[in-house]
Amino acid sequence: MDARLLTIGGVMVVGFALGVALRGAIKPPSAPKPRPMLPTDLKTEVERLIAANKVIDAIKLVRQQTNCGLKEAKDMVDGLKK
């Protein structure tokens, strides 16, 4: 077996290649996806919920209306809180 060192996310990893080169096997992280814009009516409702200190309800509403994940919805709501 051929032992090779590979750095993944700043961590040195030992890989054993069985006739397969490790070079190019790991892709660098891609640029973050741009945040989608909320429709005006949804943005207004989310801002109202934030003002009423109902952040969790605002996140739930964004998830329901946009079909995005929890982290994306939280990031959108946090972006409106600032």
C-alpha positions in Angstrom: 0.0 0.0 0.0 1.0 3.5 -0.7 0.6 6.0 2.2 0.0 9.6 1.3 -0.6 12.7 3.5 -3.5 14.9 2.6 -4.6 18.1 4.3 -8.4 18.4 4.8 -9.7 21.5 6.5 -6.3 22.2 8.0 -6.0 18.6 9.5 -3.4 16.3 8.2 -4.8 13.0 7.2 -3.0 9.8 6.2 -4.6 8.1 3.2 -3.8 4.7 1.7 -4.3 4.6 -2.0 -4.8 1.3 -3.7 -3.8 2.5 -7.1 -5.9 5.6 -6.8 -4.4 9.0 -6.5 -5.6 11.1 -3.6 -4.8 14.3 -5.5 -8.0 16.0 -6.6 -10.2 13.7 -4.5 -11.2 16.5 -2.2 -12.8 19.6 -3.6 -12.3 23.0 -1.9 -15.4 24.4 -0.3 -17.5 26.5 -2.7 -18.6 30.0 -2.1 -21.6 30.5 0.2 -24.9 30.6 -1.6 -26.6 34.0 -1.7 -29.4 34.5 0.7 -32.8 34.5 -1.1 -34.8 37.6 -0.8 -38.1 37.4 1.1 -41.3 38.6 -0.6 -42.4 41.9 0.8 -45.5 40.6 2.5 -43.5 37.8 4.2 -40.8 40.2 5.2 -43.4 42.6 6.8 -44.9 39.7 8.8 -41.5 38.4 9.9 -40.5 41.9 11.1 -43.8 42.2 13.0 -43.0 38.9 14.7 -39.5 40.0 15.5 -40.8 43.2 17.0 -43.2 41.2 19.2 -40.2 39.1 20.4 -41.5 36.0 18.6 -38.3 35.0 16.8 -39.1 31.3 16.8 -42.5 31.9 15.2 -40.7 34.1 12.6 -38.3 31.3 11.8 -41.1 28.8 11.5 -43.0 31.1 9.2 -39.9 31.6 7.0 -39.4 27.8 6.8 -43.0 27.2 5.9 -43.1 29.9 3.2 -39.7 29.3 1.6 -39.1 25.6 2.1 -35.6 26.3 3.3 -33.8 24.6 6.2 -33.6 25.7 9.8 -30.2 27.3 9.5 -31.1 29.2 6.4 -34.4 30.4 7.9 -32.6 31.5 11.2 -30.0 33.3 9.2 -32.7 35.2 7.3 -34.5 36.2 10.4 -31.3 37.2 12.2 -30.4 39.3 9.2 -33.7 41.2 9.6 -33.1 41.7 13.3 -30.1 43.9 12.8 
